[in-house]
Amino acid sequence: MTDFPPPAGPPVTSSTWAVTSPAFAPERERHATLPINAAIGAVVVLVISLLASKYVLDVLLQFEWPVVVYVALLALVGYGPSLIWCKFASRRWGTGKFFEDVGLKPEFADLGWGPVVWLVAIGTQIALGALILVLGVPLSNNTDGVSELTENRTYIVSLVITAVIAAPFVEEIVFRGVVMRGLRSRLAAVPTVILQGLLFGVAHIDPVRGAGNIGLALILSGVGIVFGGAAYLLRRIGPTIVAHAIFNGMV
């Protein structure tokens, strides 16, 4: 049997194999979780406080205080309890590092991702709105009646500032932060994103709209699912806060 000459070049060693073996990408960061109790509490507290804020504002308008007072009261009553709960959840069940526990890790890229997420949310809103109209599902707008309140600038300014600044910040912490992480501790990723979106839609139901809440809740649920998907994929809520602010501001 003929012996073949050894291959040219340096001898093959274990270190050579280590260099030429394929390199794999680092493992993707796992989506953080919180106990389900944190999610349930966050939804209950937010819904109750939002309803309470509307009634409180209606009662206090008779005093004709400066706009800044009403903005502060609306934000305090509507969103203060939710921030307190989320802070409690971070200390009770999380690491105690609030921003880290809710996924609030701001990056400069959030200013770019935010408009992208907003565009997807707008597309979803249009598609669901068209479907709801075709099916004849009752639908009301959550800005119905605002045009009739033009003489009460205090009311409108208070709502706008709260909706564009306070709401995106607090609601993203609640739904895409605490609620989604609480659900993720019990459910797979897809059901988690869908369920938190549905809860987001239901949380915006207003008794005065009657059956029109059905269509409104469905549309906002779709928007919530888009925001949830973005927060899950990006592992942070900075982009969804930006998208939420643009969304509310355009409305």
Long-range contacts (C-beta under 8 A, 24 or more apart in sequence): 29-235, 31-181, 31-184, 31-189, 31-232, 31-235, 32-101, 32-103, 32-181, 32-184, 33-181, 33-182, 33-184, 33-185, 34-89, 34-93, 34-94, 34-101, 34-178, 34-181, 34-182, 34-185, 35-93, 35-182, 35-185, 36-182, 36-183, 36-185, 36-186, 37-93, 37-182, 38-89, 38-92, 38-93, 38-178, 38-181, 38-182, 39-178, 39-179, 39-180, 39-181, 39-182, 39-183, 40-182, 41-85, 41-89, 42-82, 42-85, 42-86, 42-89, 42-174, 42-175, 42-178, 42-179, 42-182, 43-174, 43-179, 43-199, 43-203, 45-81, 45-82, 45-85, 46-79, 46-81, 46-82, 46-170, 46-171, 46-174, 46-203, 47-203, 48-81, 49-77, 49-78, 49-79, 49-80, 49-81, 49-82, 50-78, 50-203, 52-77, 52-78, 53-77, 53-78, 54-206, 57-155, 57-158, 61-152, 61-154, 61-155, 64-154, 65-154, 67-153, 67-154, 67-157, 67-158, 70-154, 70-155, 70-157, 70-158, 71-157, 71-158, 71-161, 71-162, 74-158, 74-159, 74-162, 74-166, 75-162, 75-166, 78-162, 78-166, 79-162, 79-166, 79-167, 79-170, 82-170, 82-173, 82-174, 83-170, 83-173, 85-178, 86-173, 86-174, 86-177, 86-178, 89-178, 101-177, 101-181, 102-173, 102-177, 102-178, 102-181, 102-237, 103-176, 103-177, 103-181, 103-231, 103-235, 103-236, 103-237, 104-173, 104-177, 104-236, 104-237, 104-238, 105-235, 105-236, 105-238, 106-236, 106-238, 107-236, 107-238, 109-239, 110-236, 110-238, 110-239, 110-241, 110-242, 111-242, 113-230, 113-234, 113-238, 113-239, 113-242, 113-243, 114-238, 114-239, 114-240, 114-241, 114-242, 114-243, 114-245, 114-246, 115-242, 115-243, 115-246, 116-239, 116-243, 117-226, 117-227, 117-230, 117-239, 117-240, 117-242, 117-243, 118-242, 118-243, 118-246, 118-247, 120-226, 120-230, 121-222, 121-223, 121-226, 121-227, 121-243, 121-247, 122-247, 124-222, 124-223, 124-225, 124-226, 125-219, 125-222, 125-223, 127-222, 128-218, 128-219, 128-222, 129-215, 129-219, 132-215, 132-218, 132-219, 137-214, 137-215, 137-218, 138-210, 138-211, 138-212, 138-213, 138-214, 138-215, 139-212, 139-214, 139-215, 139-216, 139-219, 140-209, 140-210, 140-212, 140-213, 140-215, 140-216, 141-216, 142-204, 142-206, 142-209, 142-216, 142-220, 142-251, 143-251, 144-209, 163-248, 163-249, 163-251, 164-245, 164-248, 164-249, 165-245, 167-244, 167-248, 168-241, 168-242, 168-244, 168-245, 168-247, 168-248, 169-241, 171-200, 171-244, 172-227, 172-231, 172-237, 172-240, 172-241, 172-244, 173-237, 175-199, 175-200, 175-203, 175-224, 175-227, 175-228, 176-227, 176-228, 176-231, 176-237, 176-240, 177-231, 177-237, 180-228, 180-231, 180-232, 189-232, 192-228, 192-232, 193-225, 193-228, 193-229, 193-232, 194-225, 194-228, 196-224, 196-225, 196-228, 197-221, 197-222, 197-223, 197-224, 197-225, 197-226, 197-227, 197-228, 198-224, 198-225, 199-224, 200-224, 200-227, 200-228, 223-247
